[in-house]
Amino acid sequence: MRSKSLASIAVAAGLALAVSACGANTSSGTGGSSNTNSGSTGGAKVGVILPETASSARWEGFDKPLLEKALKAEGLDPDIQNAQGDVQKFSTLADGMINAGVKVLIIATPNSEVGASVAKKAQAQGIQVIDYDRLNLGGSSSYYVSFDNVKVGELQGQGMADALKNSPQGANVIEIEGAPTDNNATLFADGQKKVLKPLYDSGKLKLVQSQPIDNWDNQKGGQVFEQILTSNSGKVDGVVAANDGLAGAVITILKKVGLNGKVPVTGQDATPDGLQAVLRGDQYMTVFKPINEEAQAAAKLAAALAKGDTAGADALANKKEKDPKGNRDVKSVLLTPQLITKDKVKAVVDAGFVKASEICVADTQAACTELGIK
């Protein structure tokens, strides 16, 4: 998203964001390179506030080191902090960065309300604000850097459609979605519907229930899934999970009832745990969002803004993202996500996003050998 999770990051990897229910991600920070532009902004201070670590391991494992590398490569002086899911801490960190005189503030917020409040305070001090990964609805940030999140949902929907293409009519599908306060979760669901709603309408698939999970809480997601499964007499043929963390929680329940590996589960973020699950066959697919590309785009945009080069910034952010609450179009950089099934996991390793040693463990080594992952 995770993904949250990191649900994440796929040719392959992840965003909630996300994002693993079972373990933390790590990154060597080698997933790409930036052209060094040392001193081009005179070491201008850039503040970065990341949202949390509980539901998505991507923020500390990937975004933080990759943003630090990319910002320094642009000649900037980054201060990167994590609010640990606490909106008050997020505001306090922002106040400190504003008072310290940052030229640009990059924010990935726990929710739109705190993001909008922080952006307003920063802009009152002449500080440019970039929404990172998550658009703050009703906010005033001038720029937005993320992946095409509707496309992420379309890939998840397509993955489920592909996995169930030979299933009997009326196959039961349960959807475990992300936080209702996260605009990305809404966009993921919108993308899923583009693919799956026609299948629901035709009766090819049957939507048992679609349930958002507050705060992308993996434990809660597993509990909710188990309740829905029980109420449906234990019948399920596919699970749309919004990120790898929620997918991991779902798979834990499926293992309890002997259905893991038999019921396709989607994910997002290409986390090591998610990729292991894909290699084992417990998870059908994940979405890879190359976070190094997102970090580099944010850094280049911040460098232009720190120099007062709004024309250059506008050239980089040459797409638009609709803010329906604020009734405005936000200048955006929207990157392309990638669908990762078992046969494509190697692409995530080859991209430097994860190491083979992180995903090729005892129960996946045979699959790694077969796929040439080493």
C-alpha positions in Angstrom: 0.0 0.0 0.0 0.9 -1.1 1.6 1.2 -0.3 0.7 -0.3 0.5 2.5 0.7 -1.9 2.7 3.8 -1.5 0.8 0.6 -3.5 -1.3 4.6 -2.7 -1.0 6.1 -1.8 -6.1 5.7 -4.8 -9.1 7.5 -5.1 -12.7 7.4 -6.1 -9.6 7.2 -5.1 -6.1 5.3 -3.2 -1.8 3.1 0.8 -1.7 0.2 0.2 1.7 1.5 0.7 1.0 2.4 -1.6 1.8 3.6 -3.5 3.8 3.8 -6.9 5.2 1.8 -8.6 7.9 4.6 -11.1 8.6 7.9 -9.1 8.6 9.8 -6.0 7.7 11.3 -5.1 4.4 14.8 -4.1 3.9 16.5 -2.3 1.0 20.1 -1.9 -0.1 19.1 1.3 -1.7 20.5 0.1 -5.0 17.2 -0.1 -6.9 18.2 2.5 -9.5 20.5 5.5 -9.9 20.2 9.3 -10.0 22.3 11.7 -11.8 24.2 13.7 -9.3 23.6 17.4 -9.3 25.6 18.2 -6.2 25.3 21.8 -5.0 22.7 22.8 -7.6 20.4 24.0 -4.9 23.1 25.0 -2.4 22.2 22.2 -0.1 18.6 23.5 0.4 16.8 21.8 3.2 14.0 19.4 2.3 11.7 17.9 4.9 10.2 14.5 4.4 7.5 13.0 6.7 6.6 9.4 6.2 3.3 8.0 7.7 4.0 4.8 9.7 5.6 1.4 9.9 2.9 -0.8 11.5 1.0 -1.8 8.4 3.6 -1.2 5.8 7.3 -2.0 6.0 8.0 -0.1 2.7 8.3 3.3 4.3 11.4 2.6 6.4 12.7 -0.3 4.3 12.5 1.4 0.9 11.2 4.9 0.8 13.5 6.4 3.5 16.8 5.2 2.1 15.8 5.7 -1.5 14.6 9.2 -0.9 17.7 10.1 1.1 19.9 8.9 -1.7 17.9 10.6 -4.4 17.6 13.9 -2.6 21.3 14.0 -1.8 22.1 13.2 -5.4 20.1 16.4 -6.3 22.3 18.4 -4.0 19.6 18.7 -1.3 19.9 18.4 2.4 17.1 16.0 3.5 15.6 15.5 6.9 13.4 12.3 6.8 11.2 11.4 9.7 8.4 8.9 10.3 5.2 9.8 12.2 4.6 6.2 13.3 0.9 6.5 12.5 0.4 9.3 15.0 -1.3 12.4 13.5 -0.2 14.6 16.3 3.4 13.5 15.8 3.0 14.2 12.1 1.9 17.8 12.8 4.7 18.2 15.4 7.3 17.0 12.9 6.0 19.3 10.3 6.1 22.3 12.7 9.7 21.5 13.5 10.7 21.3 9.8 8.8 24.5 9.0 10.5 26.3 11.8 13.9 24.9 10.6 13.4 26.7 7.3 13.0 23.8 4.9 12.5 25.0 1.3 10.3 22.0 0.3 8.2 19.7 2.4 7.4 16.2 1.1 4.5 14.5 2.9 3.1 11.0 2.9 0.3 11.4 5.4 -1.8 9.1 7.7 -4.9 10.8 6.4 -6.0 13.8 4.3 -7.1 16.0 7.2 -3.6 16.2 8.8 -2.0 16.5 5.3 -4.2 19.4 4.3 -3.5 21.1 7.7 0.2 20.7 7.3 0.3 21.9 3.7 -1.7 25.0 4.7 0.8 25.9 7.5 3.8 25.3 5.3 2.5 27.3 2.3 1.8 30.2 4.7 5.6 30.3 5.2 6.3 30.2 1.5 7.3 26.5 1.6 6.4 24.3 -1.4 4.6 21.1 -0.6 4.6 17.8 -2.5 2.1 15.1 -1.6 4.1 11.8 -1.8 2.4 8.5 -2.7 -0.9 9.7 -1.2 -3.0 12.6 -2.4 -4.5 14.7 0.4 -8.1 15.3 -0.5 -9.3 18.8 0.1 -5.7 19.9 0.6 -3.6 22.6 -1.2 -0.3 20.9 -2.0 0.8 22.1 -5.4 2.3 18.8 -6.6 1.7 15.1 -6.2 4.1 12.2 -6.9 2.8 8.6 -6.9 2.0 5.6 -9.1 -1.1 5.4 -11.2 -3.2 4.0 -8.4 -6.3 3.2 -10.4 -4.0 1.1 -12.6 -2.8 -0.7 -9.5 -6.3 -1.7 -8.8 -6.9 -2.7 -12.4 -3.9 -5.0 -12.2 -5.3 -6.6 -9.0 -8.7 -7.0 -10.6 -7.1 -8.5 -13.7 -5.0 -10.9 -11.6 -8.2 -12.1 -9.9 -10.0 -12.4 -13.3 -7.2 -14.4 -14.7 -6.9 -16.7 -11.7 -10.7 -17.5 -11.8 -11.2 -17.6 -15.6 -11.8 -21.4 -15.5 -13.8 -21.4 -12.3 -17.5 -22.4 -12.3 -20.1 -19.7 -12.7 -20.7 -17.7 -9.6 -17.3 -18.2 -8.0 -17.2 -16.5 -4.5 -14.9 -13.5 -4.2 -14.2 -11.6 -0.9 -12.6 -8.1 -1.1 -10.4 -6.9 1.8 -9.7 -3.3 1.0 -7.4 -0.6 2.5 -8.2 2.2 4.9 -11.3 4.3 3.9 -9.4 7.5 4.9 -6.6 6.7 2.4 -7.4 8.1 -1.1 -5.1 5.5 -2.6 -7.3 2.7 -1.2 -10.3 4.3 -2.9 -8.4 4.5 -6.2 -7.3 0.8 -5.9 -10.9 -0.2 -5.4 -12.0 1.9 -8.3 -9.5 0.2 -10.5 -10.5 -3.3 -9.3 -14.2 -2.4 -10.1 -13.3 -1.6 -13.7 -12.3 -5.2 -14.3 -14.4 -7.1 -11.8 -17.8 -5.3 -11.8 -18.7 -6.6 -15.3 -17.9 -10.2 -14.0 -20.0 -9.7 -11.0 -22.9 -8.2 -13.1 -22.7 -11.1 -15.5 -22.8 -13.7 -12.7 -19.4 -15.1 -13.7 -18.2 -14.1 -10.2 -20.1 -13.4 -7.1 -19.0 -10.6 -4.7 -19.6 -12.0 -1.2 -18.6 -8.8 0.6 -16.2 -5.9 0.1 -14.8 -4.5 3.4 -12.4 -1.6 3.9 -10.0 -2.0 6.9 -9.3 0.9 9.1 -5.6 2.0 9.2 -4.7 -0.9 6.9 -4.5 -2.9 10.1 -3.4 -6.4 9.0 -4.6 -8.1 12.2 -8.0 -6.6 11.8 -8.0 -7.5 8.2 -7.5 -11.2 9.1 -10.2 -11.1 11.7 -12.7 -9.4 9.3 -11.9 -11.9 6.5 -12.4 -14.8 8.9 -15.8 -13.4 10.0 -16.9 -13.0 6.4 -15.7 -16.5 5.4 -17.5 -18.0 8.4 -20.7 -16.1 7.5 -20.5 -17.5 4.0 -20.3 -21.1 5.2 -16.6 -21.3 4.6 -17.0 -20.8 0.8 -14.5 -18.6 -1.0 -12.9 -19.0 -4.4 -10.8 -15.8 -4.5 -9.7 -13.0 -2.3 -8.9 -9.5 -3.5 -6.5 -8.2 -0.8 -5.4 -4.6 -1.3 -1.7 -5.1 -0.3 0.7 -7.8 0.7 0.2 -7.2 4.4 -3.6 -7.8 4.2 -2.9 -10.7 1.8 -0.6 -12.3 4.4 -3.3 -11.9 7.1 -5.8 -13.6 4.7 -3.4 -16.4 3.9 -3.0 -17.1 7.6 -6.8 -17.7 7.9 -6.8 -19.8 4.7 -4.1 -22.0 6.2 -6.3 -22.6 9.3 -9.0 -24.0 7.1 -6.8 -25.8 4.6 -7.4 -23.5 1.7 -4.1 -21.8 1.2 -2.7 -22.5 -2.3 -6.2 -23.4 -3.5 -7.7 -19.9 -3.3 -6.0 -17.1 -5.3 -5.2 -14.0 -3.3 -4.1 -10.7 -4.7 -1.6 -8.3 -3.1 0.5 -5.2 -3.7 4.0 -3.8 -2.9 6.1 -6.9 -3.9 7.4 -7.2 -0.3 9.8 -10.1 0.5 7.0 -11.8 2.4 4.5 -11.2 -0.4 7.0 -12.5 -3.0 7.7 -15.6 -0.9 3.9 -16.2 -0.8 3.7 -15.9 -4.5 6.6 -18.3 -5.0 4.9 -20.8 -2.6 1.6 -20.5 -4.5 -0.3 -19.1 -1.5 -0.6 -15.7 -3.2 -1.5 -15.4 -6.9 0.0 -12.0 -7.6 1.4 -8.8 -6.2 1.9 -5.3 -7.8 5.4 -4.0 -8.2 5.8 -0.3 -7.8 9.5 0.6 -8.3 9.9 3.0 -5.4 13.3 4.1 -6.6 11.5 5.7 -9.5 9.0 7.4 -7.1 11.8 8.7 -4.9 13.9 10.0 -7.8 10.8 11.8 -9.3 10.1 13.4 -5.9 13.7 14.5 -5.5 13.9 16.0 -9.0 10.7 17.9 -8.4 11.9 19.1 -5.0 15.2 20.3 -6.6 13.3 22.4 -9.1 11.1 23.9 -6.5 13.9 24.6 -4.1 15.5 26.7 -6.9 12.2 28.5 -7.6 12.0 26.8 -11.0 8.2 26.3 -11.2 8.4 25.9 -15.0 10.8 23.0 -14.6 8.6 21.5 -11.9 5.6 21.8 -14.1 7.4 20.0 -16.9 8.2 17.1 -14.6 4.6 17.0 -13.1 3.0 16.9 -16.5 -0.1 14.8 -15.5 -3.2 15.7 -13.5 -4.8 13.9 -10.5 -8.3 14.9 -9.6 -9.0 16.0 -6.0 -12.8 15.5 -5.9 -13.1 17.0 -2.4 -11.1 20.1 -3.2 -12.6 20.2 -6.8 -9.2 20.8 -8.3 -6.7 19.1 -10.5 -3.3 18.6 -9.0 -0.1 18.7 -11.1 1.2 15.1 -10.8 3.9 12.6 -11.6 2.1 9.3 -12.1 4.4 6.3 -12.5 3.5 2.9 -14.0 3.0 -0.2 -11.8 3.6 -3.8 -12.9 1.7 -7.0 -12.3 3.9 -9.8 -10.8 2.9 -13.4 -10.9 5.2 -16.3 -10.0 6.8 -16.4 -13.4 7.7 -12.7 -13.1 9.2 -12.6 -9.6 12.7 -12.7 -11.0 12.1 -9.3 -12.6 11.8 -7.7 -9.1 15.1 -9.2 -8.1 16.8 -8.2 -11.3 15.5 -4.6 -10.7 17.4 -4.6 -7.4 14.3 -4.1 -5.4 14.8 -7.2 -3.3 17.7 -9.6 -2.9 17.4 -13.3 -3.8 18.4 -14.1 -0.3 15.3 -12.3 1.0 12.9 -14.4 -0.9 14.7 -17.7 -1.6 14.2 -19.5 1.7 13.8 -23.1 2.6 10.2 -23.5 1.3 10.7 -21.4 -1.8 14.2 -22.5 -2.9 12.9 -25.0 -5.4 10.8 -22.4 -7.1 13.7 -19.9 -7.1 15.9 -22.6 -8.8 13.2 -23.3 -11.3 12.8 -19.6 -12.2 16.6 -18.9 -12.2 16.5 -16.6 -9.2 19.9 -16.5 -7.5 
